[in-house]
Amino acid sequence: MLDFSTVIQESYAMTLARRSFMPMIVTRGSDQASVSTSFQVRNEPSVVRNYGNLLTEFAKITPDGMVVFFPSYLYMESIISMWQGMGILDEVWKYKLILVETPDAQETSLALETYRTACCNGRGAVLLCVARGKVSEGIDFDHQYGRTVLCIGVPFQYTESRILKARLQFLRETYRIKENDFLSFDAMRHAAQCLGRVLRGKDDYGIMVLADRRFQKKRSQLPKWINQGLQESDVNLSTDMAVSSARRFLRTMAQPFRAKDQEGISTWGYKDLMEHKEKMDLERIKELEEEAQRPKPAAQDNNFEYHDDEFDQDMMEMDGF
């Protein structure tokens, strides 16, 4: 877009000593009905109920914190209202505290503070937020603050925006990029950004749930590190199958992890690399100091004895003195 030419480009896979994150795609509910936030079916009672059951089941098995992302504020408010009428929120409340992100920054900050407190004291909490809101952009949910992230629906942009229409027109006229291709790529990029909120280090672990049947067809547009951990058996799951797989994963993560299991696998972070570099530099300096203190060997003269008097006499004879 900016007419920059790529000089060096390289892609690296993620190296982990154990499978510390588990991505999965849920395409249908417990009643085998498809789940999706597409405009045609998003407000159907069966779809809303299946999303609510998915939230409830994961709230039961997830320790500490759970983050749920919706495509927009409007849809989040609508589905929360319907869940309240179905009694789903009352069921979730039995297992975790429920907090909601709002467009107001001060209210959202207070909700985040309460969420972290609930995760630390063992109560646990569910944070309902928007994929393109404040929480998804710069808030990290490492360790107990985010053991499960649930992405309900594909987070497409609002297509009636004038800015978006101008951008789509520019891409179509200049680079022949189709509107659907850009919108799909942008939505998957934001979905991946939401999933990455819960995995913030090599010692962290979490479950990543993509709950929409459209994710199954668009999985190739996900980042390489997510596709690397996405197994073929986890791309077309029902709610019951997803919960069963999540339980096995959490049971595995609860087992002790020995340092010996990391042998032969590069799992260093930036801090580890800097400490190793400092250690190697100190060892090199020590070697140079020891080499400087060693006595230097005497110069070899090939058994030739040099006497200044004899040399001066020979030179005088050659010059005719």
C-alpha positions as a Markdown table, in Angstrom:
| # | Residue | x | y | z |
|---|---|---|---|---|
| 1 | Met | 0.0 | 0.0 | 0.0 |
| 2 | Leu | 2.9 | 2.4 | 0.8 |
| 3 | Asp | 5.0 | 1.1 | -2.0 |
| 4 | Phe | 7.7 | -0.4 | 0.2 |
| 5 | Ser | 9.9 | -3.1 | -1.2 |
| 6 | Thr | 10.6 | -6.1 | 1.1 |
| 7 | Val | 14.3 | -6.5 | 1.6 |
| 8 | Ile | 14.4 | -9.4 | 4.1 |
| 9 | Gln | 11.5 | -11.5 | 5.0 |
| 10 | Glu | 11.5 | -14.5 | 7.3 |
| 11 | Ser | 8.8 | -16.5 | 9.2 |
| 12 | Tyr | 9.5 | -18.4 | 12.4 |
| 13 | Ala | 7.4 | -21.0 | 14.0 |
| 14 | Met | 6.7 | -21.0 | 17.8 |
| 15 | Thr | 8.9 | -23.3 | 19.8 |
| 16 | Leu | 7.2 | -24.7 | 23.0 |
| 17 | Ala | 8.3 | -27.4 | 25.4 |
| 18 | Arg | 4.7 | -28.5 | 25.7 |
| 19 | Arg | 1.4 | -27.7 | 24.0 |
| 20 | Ser | 0.6 | -24.7 | 26.2 |
| 21 | Phe | -2.4 | -23.4 | 24.2 |
| 22 | Met | -5.3 | -25.2 | 22.6 |
| 23 | Pro | -7.2 | -23.5 | 19.8 |
| 24 | Met | -10.5 | -25.0 | 18.7 |
| 25 | Ile | -13.4 | -24.1 | 16.3 |
| 26 | Val | -16.9 | -24.7 | 17.6 |
| 27 | Thr | -19.4 | -24.9 | 14.7 |
| 28 | Arg | -22.5 | -26.3 | 16.4 |
| 29 | Gly | -24.2 | -26.5 | 19.7 |
| 30 | Ser | -25.2 | -29.5 | 21.9 |
| 31 | Asp | -28.3 | -29.9 | 19.8 |
| 32 | Gln | -26.1 | -30.1 | 16.6 |
| 33 | Ala | -27.6 | -26.8 | 15.3 |
| 34 | Ser | -25.1 | -24.5 | 13.6 |
| 35 | Val | -23.8 | -21.5 | 15.5 |
| 36 | Ser | -23.0 | -18.2 | 13.8 |
| 37 | Thr | -23.4 | -14.5 | 14.2 |
| 38 | Ser | -24.3 | -13.9 | 10.5 |
| 39 | Phe | -27.1 | -11.4 | 10.1 |
| 40 | Gln | -29.6 | -14.0 | 9.0 |
| 41 | Val | -29.4 | -16.2 | 12.1 |
| 42 | Arg | -27.8 | -14.2 | 14.9 |
| 43 | Asn | -31.0 | -13.5 | 16.7 |
| 44 | Glu | -32.6 | -16.9 | 16.4 |
| 45 | Pro | -33.4 | -18.3 | 19.9 |
| 46 | Ser | -31.6 | -21.6 | 19.2 |
| 47 | Val | -28.4 | -19.8 | 18.2 |
| 48 | Val | -28.5 | -17.5 | 21.2 |
| 49 | Arg | -29.3 | -20.5 | 23.5 |
| 50 | Asn | -26.4 | -22.5 | 22.1 |
| 51 | Tyr | -24.0 | -19.6 | 22.6 |
| 52 | Gly | -25.3 | -19.3 | 26.2 |
| 53 | Asn | -24.8 | -23.0 | 26.9 |
| 54 | Leu | -21.3 | -22.8 | 25.5 |
| 55 | Leu | -20.5 | -19.9 | 27.8 |
| 56 | Thr | -22.0 | -21.8 | 30.8 |
| 57 | Glu | -20.1 | -25.0 | 30.2 |
| 58 | Phe | -16.7 | -23.3 | 29.8 |
| 59 | Ala | -17.4 | -21.2 | 32.9 |
| 60 | Lys | -17.8 | -24.4 | 34.8 |
| 61 | Ile | -14.5 | -25.9 | 33.9 |
| 62 | Thr | -12.3 | -22.8 | 33.5 |
| 63 | Pro | -10.2 | -21.9 | 36.5 |
| 64 | Asp | -10.0 | -18.2 | 37.5 |
| 65 | Gly | -10.5 | -15.8 | 34.5 |
| 66 | Met | -12.4 | -16.2 | 31.2 |
| 67 | Val | -12.7 | -13.5 | 28.5 |
| 68 | Val | -15.5 | -13.4 | 25.9 |
| 69 | Phe | -15.3 | -11.3 | 22.8 |
| 70 | Phe | -18.3 | -10.2 | 20.7 |
| 71 | Pro | -18.3 | -8.6 | 17.2 |
| 72 | Ser | -19.9 | -5.3 | 18.4 |
| 73 | Tyr | -21.4 | -3.5 | 21.3 |
| 74 | Leu | -24.9 | -3.6 | 19.8 |
| 75 | Tyr | -24.8 | -7.4 | 19.4 |
| 76 | Met | -23.3 | -7.9 | 22.9 |
| 77 | Glu | -26.1 | -5.8 | 24.5 |
| 78 | Ser | -28.7 | -7.7 | 22.5 |
| 79 | Ile | -27.5 | -11.2 | 23.4 |
| 80 | Ile | -26.9 | -10.3 | 27.0 |
| 81 | Ser | -30.5 | -9.2 | 27.2 |
| 82 | Met | -31.7 | -12.4 | 25.6 |
| 83 | Trp | -29.5 | -14.5 | 28.0 |
| 84 | Gln | -31.0 | -12.7 | 30.9 |
| 85 | Gly | -34.5 | -13.7 | 29.8 |
| 86 | Met | -33.4 | -17.3 | 29.3 |
| 87 | Gly | -31.9 | -17.6 | 32.7 |
| 88 | Ile | -28.4 | -18.3 | 31.3 |
| 89 | Leu | -26.7 | -15.4 | 33.2 |
| 90 | Asp | -28.1 | -16.7 | 36.5 |
| 91 | Glu | -26.5 | -20.1 | 35.7 |
| 92 | Val | -23.1 | -18.6 | 34.8 |
| 93 | Trp | -23.3 | -16.4 | 38.0 |
| 94 | Lys | -23.1 | -19.6 | 40.1 |
| 95 | Tyr | -19.6 | -20.3 | 38.9 |
| 96 | Lys | -18.1 | -16.9 | 38.1 |
| 97 | Leu | -18.6 | -13.2 | 38.5 |
| 98 | Ile | -19.9 | -11.5 | 35.3 |
| 99 | Leu | -18.4 | -8.1 | 34.2 |
| 100 | Val | -19.1 | -6.2 | 31.0 |
| 101 | Glu | -17.0 | -3.7 | 29.0 |
| 102 | Thr | -18.8 | -0.5 | 28.1 |
| 103 | Pro | -17.8 | 2.4 | 25.7 |
| 104 | Asp | -17.1 | 4.5 | 28.8 |
| 105 | Ala | -13.3 | 4.3 | 29.6 |
| 106 | Gln | -13.8 | 4.9 | 33.4 |
| 107 | Glu | -16.4 | 2.2 | 33.7 |
| 108 | Thr | -14.3 | -0.3 | 31.8 |
| 109 | Ser | -11.2 | 0.4 | 34.0 |
| 110 | Leu | -13.3 | -0.3 | 37.1 |
| 111 | Ala | -14.6 | -3.5 | 35.5 |
| 112 | Leu | -11.1 | -4.6 | 34.8 |
| 113 | Glu | -10.0 | -3.9 | 38.3 |
| 114 | Thr | -12.9 | -5.9 | 39.7 |
| 115 | Tyr | -12.2 | -8.7 | 37.3 |
| 116 | Arg | -8.5 | -9.1 | 38.3 |
| 117 | Thr | -9.5 | -9.0 | 42.0 |
| 118 | Ala | -12.1 | -11.8 | 41.5 |
| 119 | Cys | -9.4 | -13.9 | 39.7 |
| 120 | Cys | -6.9 | -13.4 | 42.4 |
| 121 | Asn | -9.2 | -14.3 | 45.4 |
| 122 | Gly | -10.5 | -17.5 | 43.8 |
| 123 | Arg | -14.0 | -16.3 | 42.9 |
| 124 | Gly | -13.3 | -16.3 | 39.2 |
| 125 | Ala | -14.9 | -14.0 | 36.7 |
| 126 | Val | -16.1 | -13.7 | 33.1 |
| 127 | Leu | -15.4 | -10.5 | 31.2 |
| 128 | Leu | -17.7 | -9.8 | 28.3 |
| 129 | Cys | -16.1 | -7.4 | 25.8 |
| 130 | Val | -15.9 | -6.3 | 22.2 |
| 131 | Ala | -13.4 | -7.5 | 19.7 |
| 132 | Arg | -12.5 | -4.0 | 18.5 |
| 133 | Gly | -12.8 | -2.3 | 21.9 |
| 134 | Lys | -10.3 | -1.2 | 24.5 |
| 135 | Val | -9.8 | -4.6 | 26.1 |
| 136 | Ser | -8.8 | -6.3 | 22.8 |
| 137 | Glu | -6.3 | -3.7 | 21.8 |
| 138 | Gly | -3.9 | -3.4 | 24.7 |
| 139 | Ile | -5.0 | -5.4 | 27.8 |
| 140 | Asp | -3.1 | -8.6 | 28.6 |
| 141 | Phe | -4.7 | -11.5 | 30.4 |
| 142 | Asp | -1.7 | -13.5 | 31.4 |
| 143 | His | -1.7 | -16.6 | 33.7 |
| 144 | Gln | -4.9 | -16.7 | 36.0 |
| 145 | Tyr | -6.4 | -13.7 | 34.4 |
| 146 | Gly | -7.2 | -15.5 | 31.2 |
| 147 | Arg | -7.3 | -19.3 | 31.0 |
| 148 | Thr | -10.0 | -19.3 | 28.3 |
| 149 | Val | -10.8 | -16.8 | 25.6 |
| 150 | Leu | -14.1 | -17.3 | 23.8 |
| 151 | Cys | -14.6 | -15.5 | 20.5 |
| 152 | Ile | -18.3 | -15.4 | 19.6 |
| 153 | Gly | -18.7 | -14.7 | 15.9 |
| 154 | Val | -16.4 | -13.3 | 13.3 |
| 155 | Pro | -15.5 | -9.7 | 14.1 |
| 156 | Phe | -16.2 | -8.0 | 10.8 |
| 157 | Gln | -16.0 | -4.2 | 10.5 |
| 158 | Tyr | -19.1 | -2.0 | 10.2 |
| 159 | Thr | -19.5 | -1.9 | 6.4 |
| 160 | Glu | -21.5 | 1.3 | 6.4 |
| 161 | Ser | -18.6 | 3.4 | 7.6 |
| 162 | Arg | -17.5 | 6.1 | 5.1 |
| 163 | Ile | -13.9 | 5.6 | 6.1 |
| 164 | Leu | -14.1 | 1.9 | 5.4 |
| 165 | Lys | -15.9 | 2.4 | 2.1 |
| 166 | Ala | -13.2 | 4.8 | 0.9 |
| 167 | Arg | -10.5 | 2.3 | 1.9 |
| 168 | Leu | -12.2 | -0.5 | 0.1 |
| 169 | Gln | -12.6 | 1.7 | -3.0 |
| 170 | Phe | -8.9 | 2.6 | -2.9 |
| 171 | Leu | -7.8 | -1.1 | -2.6 |
| 172 | Arg | -10.2 | -2.1 | -5.4 |
| 173 | Glu | -9.1 | 0.5 | -7.9 |
| 174 | Thr | -5.4 | 0.6 | -7.0 |
| 175 | Tyr | -4.5 | -3.0 | -6.2 |
| 176 | Arg | -7.5 | -5.0 | -7.5 |
| 177 | Ile | -8.2 | -6.3 | -4.0 |
| 178 | Lys | -11.8 | -7.5 | -3.6 |
| 179 | Glu | -13.9 | -6.1 | -0.8 |
| 180 | Asn | -14.8 | -9.5 | 0.7 |
| 181 | Asp | -11.1 | -10.6 | 0.7 |
| 182 | Phe | -10.0 | -7.5 | 2.7 |
| 183 | Leu | -12.9 | -7.7 | 5.1 |
| 184 | Ser | -12.3 | -11.4 | 5.7 |
| 185 | Phe | -8.6 | -10.9 | 6.3 |
| 186 | Asp | -9.1 | -7.9 | 8.6 |
| 187 | Ala | -11.7 | -9.9 | 10.7 |
| 188 | Met | -9.4 | -12.9 | 11.1 |
| 189 | Arg | -6.6 | -10.6 | 12.1 |
| 190 | His | -8.7 | -9.1 | 14.9 |
| 191 | Ala | -9.9 | -12.5 | 16.0 |
| 192 | Ala | -6.2 | -13.7 | 16.3 |
| 193 | Gln | -5.4 | -10.6 | 18.2 |
| 194 | Cys | -8.2 | -11.4 | 20.7 |
| 195 | Leu | -7.0 | -15.0 | 21.0 |
| 196 | Gly | -3.4 | -13.8 | 21.7 |
| 197 | Arg | -4.5 | -11.8 | 24.8 |
| 198 | Val | -4.4 | -15.0 | 27.0 |
| 199 | Leu | -0.9 | -16.3 | 26.0 |
| 200 | Arg | 1.7 | -13.9 | 27.1 |
| 201 | Gly | 4.7 | -16.1 | 27.9 |
| 202 | Lys | 6.3 | -19.5 | 27.6 |
| 203 | Asp | 5.1 | -20.5 | 31.1 |
| 204 | Asp | 1.5 | -19.4 | 30.3 |
| 205 | Tyr | -1.3 | -21.6 | 29.0 |
| 206 | Gly | -4.9 | -21.1 | 27.8 |
| 207 | Ile | -7.8 | -22.3 | 25.7 |
| 208 | Met | -8.8 | -20.4 | 22.6 |
| 209 | Val | -12.3 | -21.0 | 21.3 |
| 210 | Leu | -13.6 | -19.7 | 17.9 |
| 211 | Ala | -17.4 | -20.1 | 18.1 |
| 212 | Asp | -18.7 | -19.7 | 14.6 |
| 213 | Arg | -19.1 | -22.1 | 11.7 |
| 214 | Arg | -17.5 | -19.6 | 9.3 |
| 215 | Phe | -14.1 | -20.0 | 11.1 |
| 216 | Gln | -13.9 | -23.5 | 9.7 |
| 217 | Lys | -13.7 | -22.2 | 6.1 |
| 218 | Lys | -11.4 | -19.3 | 7.0 |
| 219 | Arg | -8.9 | -21.1 | 9.2 |
| 220 | Ser | -6.2 | -20.7 | 6.5 |
| 221 | Gln | -6.3 | -16.9 | 7.1 |
| 222 | Leu | -5.3 | -17.4 | 10.8 |
| 223 | Pro | -1.7 | -16.7 | 11.8 |
| 224 | Lys | 0.8 | -19.5 | 11.4 |
| 225 | Trp | 1.3 | -19.9 | 15.2 |
| 226 | Ile | -2.4 | -20.6 | 15.7 |
| 227 | Asn | -2.7 | -23.0 | 12.8 |
| 228 | Gln | 0.4 | -24.8 | 14.2 |
| 229 | Gly | -1.5 | -25.6 | 17.3 |
| 230 | Leu | -4.9 | -26.2 | 15.7 |
| 231 | Gln | -5.3 | -29.9 | 15.2 |
| 232 | Glu | -7.5 | -31.4 | 12.5 |
| 233 | Ser | -9.8 | -33.0 | 15.1 |
| 234 | Asp | -10.5 | -29.6 | 16.7 |
| 235 | Val | -11.9 | -27.7 | 13.7 |
| 236 | Asn | -15.5 | -28.9 | 13.6 |
| 237 | Leu | -16.6 | -29.4 | 17.2 |
| 238 | Ser | -19.9 | -29.3 | 19.0 |
| 239 | Thr | -20.2 | -27.8 | 22.5 |
| 240 | Asp | -19.9 | -31.2 | 24.2 |
| 241 | Met | -16.9 | -32.2 | 22.2 |
| 242 | Ala | -15.2 | -28.9 | 22.9 |
| 243 | Val | -15.8 | -29.1 | 26.6 |
| 244 | Ser | -14.4 | -32.6 | 26.7 |
| 245 | Ser | -11.2 | -31.6 | 24.9 |
| 246 | Ala | -10.8 | -28.6 | 27.1 |
| 247 | Arg | -11.1 | -30.7 | 30.3 |
| 248 | Arg | -8.3 | -33.1 | 29.0 |
| 249 | Phe | -6.1 | -30.1 | 28.2 |
| 250 | Leu | -6.6 | -28.4 | 31.6 |
| 251 | Arg | -5.9 | -31.7 | 33.3 |
| 252 | Thr | -2.6 | -32.0 | 31.4 |
| 253 | Met | -1.6 | -28.5 | 32.2 |
| 254 | Ala | -2.2 | -29.1 | 35.9 |
| 255 | Gln | 0.5 | -31.7 | 36.0 |
| 256 | Pro | 4.0 | -30.7 | 37.2 |
| 257 | Phe | 6.3 | -29.6 | 34.5 |
| 258 | Arg | 10.0 | -30.4 | 35.0 |
| 259 | Ala | 12.8 | -28.3 | 33.6 |
| 260 | Lys | 14.3 | -31.5 | 32.1 |
| 261 | Asp | 11.4 | -31.7 | 29.7 |
| 262 | Gln | 12.6 | -28.5 | 28.1 |
| 263 | Glu | 16.0 | -30.0 | 27.1 |
| 264 | Gly | 16.7 | -29.7 | 23.4 |
| 265 | Ile | 13.9 | -27.1 | 22.8 |
| 266 | Ser | 14.6 | -23.4 | 22.5 |
| 267 | Thr | 12.2 | -21.7 | 24.8 |
| 268 | Trp | 14.3 | -18.7 | 25.8 |
| 269 | Gly | 12.7 | -15.3 | 26.1 |
| 270 | Tyr | 14.4 | -11.9 | 25.5 |
| 271 | Lys | 15.6 | -11.8 | 29.2 |
| 272 | Asp | 17.1 | -15.2 | 28.9 |
| 273 | Leu | 19.0 | -14.3 | 25.8 |
| 274 | Met | 20.4 | -11.1 | 27.3 |
| 275 | Glu | 21.5 | -13.0 | 30.4 |
| 276 | His | 23.3 | -15.6 | 28.3 |
| 277 | Lys | 24.9 | -12.9 | 26.2 |
| 278 | Glu | 26.2 | -11.2 | 29.4 |
| 279 | Lys | 27.5 | -14.5 | 30.7 |
| 280 | Met | 29.4 | -15.1 | 27.4 |
| 281 | Asp | 30.9 | -11.6 | 27.4 |
| 282 | Leu | 32.1 | -12.0 | 31.0 |
| 283 | Glu | 33.8 | -15.3 | 30.1 |
| 284 | Arg | 35.5 | -13.8 | 27.1 |
| 285 | Ile | 36.8 | -10.9 | 29.2 |
| 286 | Lys | 38.1 | -13.3 | 31.8 |
| 287 | Glu | 40.0 | -15.3 | 29.1 |
| 288 | Leu | 41.5 | -12.1 | 27.7 |
| 289 | Glu | 42.7 | -11.0 | 31.2 |
| 290 | Glu | 44.3 | -14.4 | 31.9 |
| 291 | Glu | 46.0 | -14.4 | 28.5 |
| 292 | Ala | 47.4 | -10.9 | 29.3 |
| 293 | Gln | 48.8 | -12.1 | 32.6 |
| 294 | Arg | 50.7 | -15.0 | 31.2 |
| 295 | Pro | 54.6 | -14.5 | 30.8 |
| 296 | Lys | 55.6 | -14.0 | 27.2 |
| 297 | Pro | 58.2 | -16.5 | 25.9 |
| 298 | Ala | 61.7 | -15.3 | 25.1 |
| 299 | Ala | 62.5 | -14.4 | 21.5 |
| 300 | Gln | 64.2 | -17.1 | 19.4 |
| 301 | Asp | 67.7 | -16.0 | 17.9 |
| 302 | Asn | 68.7 | -19.3 | 16.3 |
| 303 | Asn | 71.8 | -19.7 | 18.5 |
| 304 | Phe | 73.3 | -16.4 | 17.1 |
| 305 | Glu | 75.0 | -14.4 | 19.8 |
| 306 | Tyr | 75.1 | -10.7 | 19.1 |
| 307 | His | 77.9 | -8.5 | 20.6 |
| 308 | Asp | 77.9 | -4.8 | 20.1 |
| 309 | Asp | 81.7 | -4.4 | 20.1 |
| 310 | Glu | 82.3 | -7.0 | 17.4 |
| 311 | Phe | 79.5 | -5.5 | 15.3 |
| 312 | Asp | 81.0 | -2.0 | 15.5 |
| 313 | Gln | 84.6 | -3.3 | 14.7 |
| 314 | Asp | 83.3 | -5.1 | 11.6 |
| 315 | Met | 81.5 | -2.0 | 10.4 |
| 316 | Met | 84.6 | 0.2 | 10.8 |
| 317 | Glu | 86.7 | -2.2 | 8.7 |
| 318 | Met | 84.1 | -2.2 | 6.0 |
| 319 | Asp | 84.1 | 1.6 | 5.9 |
| 320 | Gly | 87.9 | 1.9 | 5.7 |
| 321 | Phe | 88.6 | 3.2 | 9.1 |
